[in-house]
Amino acid sequence: MSGSREEQLAAWTAKTKRVGFRQRNWSVVRWLAALTVTLLLAGLAVSLLDYPPALAAACWVAAAVTGAIMLIWFFDPRRFRARPSGIS
C-alpha cells in the first residue's frame, strides 16, 4: 500500500461511496455480543464458586451457540441495511 494513511482513507472512502456502501444492523450484533460475554462471565463465576461443573459447562455451551449466531448474523448479506440515499 502506497501513500499516507490519510490518502488511503480518502481513496477507500471514495471507492465506498461509488459502490453504495451498506452498513450492518449493529444493534442485533451488539445485543448478541453482550449476551455472549455475559454467558462467558457467568460460566467463569459458576466455575470459580464451586457450583456443579455441569452448570458452568451449560453456560459455556450457551455462550458458544450465541457467539455462533452472532457471527452468522454478522456475515449474512441479507442482514445489511441499505445506506440512506441522502448521505454523501
Buried (B, 14 or more C-beta within 10 A) or exposed (E): EEEEEEEEEEEEEEEEEEEEBEEBEEEBBEEBBEBBEBBBEBBEEBBEEEEEEEBBEBBBEBBEEBBEBBBEBBEEEEEEEEEEEEEE
